[in-house]
Amino acid sequence: MEVMILAGGLSHERDVSMRSGRRVVDALRDVGDSVTLHDVDADLIPALRAHDFDVVWPIVHGASGEDGSLQGLLEMLDVPYVGTAAKEARVAWVKPVAKAVLTRAGIATPDFVTLPQSLFREVGAEQVLNSITSHFGLPVVVKPARGGSALGVTLVTDPAQLAHAMVHCFAYGDIALVERAVSGTEVAVSVLGEGESARALPGVEIHCDGPYDYDARYNPGRVEYFAPARLTSEQTKAVAQAALATHRELGLRDLSRIDVILSDDGVVNVLDINVAPGLTEVSLFPQAVAAAGLELGDLYREILAGAVARAS
């Protein structure tokens, strides 16, 4: 196949996107595909029009890559592409909206509130912060309402940390999502396909001494991973079912990664949805592929072939 891999862009996650793109290029070339790596820049549309690619795979993390914008552009250009369609990507990208959809469908997700930066100025920062602690108690997690790679995310265990957590969050977006922290086993579940034919790969358990932040995710040594996750067969089934239900309810396709936490009381809570999961050498999706006994190049070709077939 003639394939274009899109990576880069201008979000905070540009470096991760480039690393993911290069890894996918290498895997596809190993199985004989003709692959071009292209940045998201002013040359993109001319390149797409000048070359008749069989399929494009956007591996662009963050805004424009996951919020449906890039997907919408490819749809306007009538270019076959891998991944979730524009409308569904827009819903999954906005965390409060995605959580509301899941809650309505009966899929567990931690209790939350969204707070725009302007509200702190309008009603007083101290009163808002006090309301958070009185309603949720501690610990809570503060994160941007849009974004990924744990950028701007803080686990708050002391009231004195809350104001700094908000400032840190607002550096990455103007709306904060505050949710009740859930203790338990954190598992990332990668999902392939779409609809009723979607299937879950083995979950990857994440054990991190300290916050599972950007540095921990992309610099080896701070996190211990277990693939497959150290769960009972019943727990494994419950985690996979929650991930599949999320993938289907949000209309995701081809590949996604659903981050969940199996609470101490046995409830699977959905924490985050990734329509363009990281594919670097330390990312969770490739670890799940290896745990399933699959070869990356062969699986990536299968994903690409599915996107081509859908467009034909």
C-alpha positions in Angstrom: 0.0 0.0 0.0 0.9 3.6 -0.5 0.6 5.1 3.0 0.9 8.6 4.4 1.6 8.8 8.1 0.7 12.2 9.6 2.5 13.2 12.7 3.7 16.3 14.5 1.4 19.3 14.6 1.7 22.3 16.9 0.2 20.9 20.2 2.1 20.3 23.4 2.3 16.7 22.4 4.2 17.3 19.1 7.3 15.4 20.2 5.3 12.3 21.3 3.4 12.4 18.0 6.6 12.5 15.9 8.1 9.6 17.9 4.8 7.6 17.4 4.8 8.4 13.7 8.4 7.2 13.2 7.8 4.0 15.0 4.8 3.2 12.8 6.7 4.1 9.6 9.5 1.6 10.6 7.0 -1.2 11.4 5.2 -0.7 8.1 8.4 -0.6 6.0 9.5 -3.8 7.7 6.4 -5.5 6.1 6.9 -4.0 2.7 4.6 -1.0 2.6 5.6 2.3 0.9 5.3 4.9 3.6 5.7 8.6 3.7 5.9 10.6 7.0 4.4 14.1 6.7 4.0 16.9 9.2 0.8 18.8 9.6 1.8 22.0 7.8 1.1 24.2 4.8 2.4 21.5 2.4 0.0 18.8 3.6 -3.0 19.5 1.3 -0.8 19.9 -1.9 1.0 16.7 -1.0 -2.3 14.8 -0.6 -3.6 16.2 -4.0 -0.3 15.5 -5.8 0.0 11.9 -4.7 -2.7 9.2 -4.7 -2.2 7.6 -1.4 -4.3 4.5 -0.6 -4.8 5.6 3.0 -3.7 8.2 5.5 -3.0 7.5 9.1 -3.2 10.6 11.4 -1.1 10.0 14.5 -1.3 13.5 15.8 -1.9 13.9 19.5 -3.7 16.8 21.1 -5.8 19.5 19.6 -6.5 19.3 15.8 -5.3 15.7 15.8 -7.9 14.3 18.2 -10.6 16.9 18.3 -12.0 16.0 14.9 -10.5 18.9 13.0 -7.9 16.9 11.0 -10.4 14.1 10.4 -12.9 16.7 9.1 -10.3 18.0 6.7 -9.5 14.5 5.4 -13.2 13.9 4.9 -13.6 17.1 2.9 -10.7 16.0 0.7 -12.3 12.6 0.3 -9.1 10.9 1.6 -9.4 7.4 3.2 -8.0 7.5 6.7 -7.4 5.4 9.8 -9.3 6.2 13.0 -12.4 7.6 14.5 -14.6 9.9 12.3 -14.7 13.7 12.9 -18.0 13.9 14.7 -17.3 11.1 17.1 -13.8 12.3 17.7 -15.1 15.7 18.7 -17.3 14.1 21.4 -14.5 11.9 22.7 -12.0 14.7 22.8 -13.9 16.9 25.3 -13.6 14.9 28.5 -16.7 16.3 30.3 -18.9 15.6 27.3 -17.5 12.1 26.9 -18.0 11.4 30.6 -21.6 12.6 30.3 -22.3 10.3 27.4 -20.8 7.4 29.3 -22.8 8.2 32.5 -26.0 8.3 30.5 -25.2 4.9 29.1 -24.6 3.4 32.6 -20.8 3.2 32.2 -19.1 4.1 35.4 -16.8 7.1 35.5 -15.7 9.2 38.6 -18.0 12.0 39.8 -16.8 15.3 38.3 -17.4 19.0 37.8 -16.1 21.4 35.1 -14.9 24.8 36.1 -13.9 27.5 33.5 -11.1 29.8 34.5 -13.5 32.8 34.2 -15.7 31.4 37.0 -12.8 31.9 39.5 -12.7 35.6 38.7 -16.4 36.0 38.8 -17.3 34.4 42.1 -14.0 34.3 43.9 -11.2 31.7 43.7 -11.2 30.9 47.4 -14.9 30.2 47.5 -14.7 27.9 44.5 -11.7 26.0 45.9 -13.5 25.6 49.3 -16.6 24.3 47.4 -14.5 21.6 45.7 -13.1 20.2 48.9 -16.4 20.4 50.7 -18.2 18.5 47.9 -15.6 15.9 46.9 -13.3 15.7 49.8 -9.8 14.7 49.0 -8.0 13.4 47.0 -9.3 14.8 43.7 -7.7 14.9 40.3 -7.5 18.2 38.4 -7.0 18.0 34.6 -7.7 20.1 31.5 -11.1 19.4 30.0 -9.2 18.8 26.7 -5.8 17.2 26.3 -3.7 14.2 26.8 -0.4 12.7 27.9 -1.2 13.8 31.5 -0.2 17.4 30.7 -1.7 19.7 33.3 -2.9 16.9 35.5 -2.4 16.9 39.3 -3.5 14.5 42.0 -4.4 16.7 44.9 -4.1 15.2 48.4 -3.8 18.3 50.5 -6.0 21.5 50.4 -2.9 23.6 50.1 -2.1 21.9 46.7 -5.4 22.8 45.1 -4.7 26.4 44.0 -1.4 25.4 42.4 -3.1 22.4 40.7 -5.6 24.8 39.1 -2.9 27.2 37.9 -1.0 24.2 36.4 -4.2 23.0 34.7 -5.1 26.4 33.2 -1.6 26.5 31.6 -3.0 23.9 29.2 -6.6 25.0 28.7 -9.2 27.4 30.1 -11.6 24.8 31.5 -10.6 22.5 34.3 -12.2 19.1 35.0 -12.1 18.1 38.7 -13.0 14.6 39.5 -13.1 12.4 42.6 -9.9 10.3 42.8 -10.5 6.5 42.8 -8.1 4.1 44.4 -7.4 0.8 42.8 -5.6 -0.8 39.9 -5.0 1.4 36.8 -5.3 -0.5 33.5 -5.0 0.7 29.9 -7.1 -1.3 27.5 -6.5 -1.0 23.8 -9.4 -1.7 21.5 -9.4 -2.6 17.8 -12.1 -2.4 15.2 -15.6 -0.8 15.5 -19.1 -1.6 16.6 -19.9 -5.2 17.6 -16.8 -6.5 15.8 -14.5 -4.5 18.1 -12.1 -6.5 20.3 -10.0 -5.7 23.3 -6.3 -6.5 23.6 -4.9 -7.6 26.9 -5.0 -4.8 29.5 -1.7 -3.2 30.6 -1.4 -2.6 34.3 0.3 0.6 35.3 2.3 0.7 38.6 3.9 4.1 39.3 5.6 5.3 42.4 4.3 8.9 42.3 2.1 10.5 39.7 1.7 8.9 36.3 2.6 12.2 34.6 4.2 13.1 31.3 7.7 12.4 32.4 6.7 9.0 33.8 4.9 8.1 30.6 7.6 8.8 28.1 10.9 8.4 29.9 11.6 4.8 30.9 12.4 3.9 34.5 9.7 5.5 36.6 6.8 3.1 35.8 6.5 -0.7 36.0 4.1 -2.2 33.5 2.4 -5.6 33.6 1.1 -6.9 30.3 -1.2 -8.6 30.6 -2.5 -7.0 33.8 -2.3 -9.0 37.1 -6.1 -9.5 37.3 -8.3 -12.5 37.9 -10.2 -13.9 34.9 -13.4 -12.2 36.2 -11.6 -8.8 36.6 -10.0 -9.2 33.2 -13.4 -9.7 31.6 -15.0 -6.8 33.5 -12.2 -4.4 32.4 -12.4 -5.5 28.8 -16.2 -5.2 28.8 -16.0 -1.6 30.2 -13.5 -0.6 27.5 -15.5 -2.2 24.7 -18.7 -0.5 25.9 -16.9 2.8 26.0 -15.4 2.3 22.5 -18.9 1.4 21.1 -20.9 4.0 22.9 -18.7 6.8 21.7 -18.6 5.4 18.1 -14.8 5.0 18.0 -13.2 2.9 15.3 -10.0 1.2 14.2 -8.1 1.7 17.4 -8.4 3.4 20.7 -7.1 3.2 24.2 -9.4 3.3 27.2 -7.8 4.1 30.5 -9.7 2.6 33.5 -9.2 2.0 37.2 -10.5 -1.1 38.9 -11.6 0.3 42.3 -11.0 -1.6 45.5 -14.8 -2.4 45.6 -14.6 -4.0 42.1 -16.1 -1.2 40.0 -14.4 -0.4 36.7 -14.3 3.4 36.3 -13.4 4.9 32.9 -10.8 7.6 33.4 -9.8 8.7 29.9 -10.5 8.0 26.2 -7.7 8.2 23.5 -8.8 8.2 19.9 -5.1 8.5 18.8 -3.2 6.5 21.4 0.6 6.9 21.7 2.6 4.4 19.6 6.1 5.1 20.8 8.6 2.5 22.0 7.3 3.0 25.6 3.6 3.5 24.8 0.8 1.2 26.1 -0.7 0.2 22.8 2.4 -1.6 21.5 2.7 -3.3 24.9 -0.8 -4.7 24.5 -0.1 -5.8 21.0 3.0 -7.7 22.2 1.0 -9.3 25.1 -1.5 -10.5 22.6 1.3 -12.3 20.7 0.8 -10.1 17.6 3.4 -8.4 15.4 3.1 -4.6 15.1 3.7 -4.5 11.4 1.1 -7.1 10.6 -1.5 -5.5 12.9 -0.8 -2.0 11.5 -1.3 -3.4 8.0 -4.6 -5.0 9.1 -5.8 -1.6 10.5 -4.8 0.2 7.3 -6.5 -2.4 5.1 -9.7 -2.0 7.1 -9.7 1.8 6.5 -9.1 1.2 2.8 -12.0 -1.3 2.6 -14.3 1.1 4.4 -13.7 3.8 1.9 -14.1 1.6 -1.2 
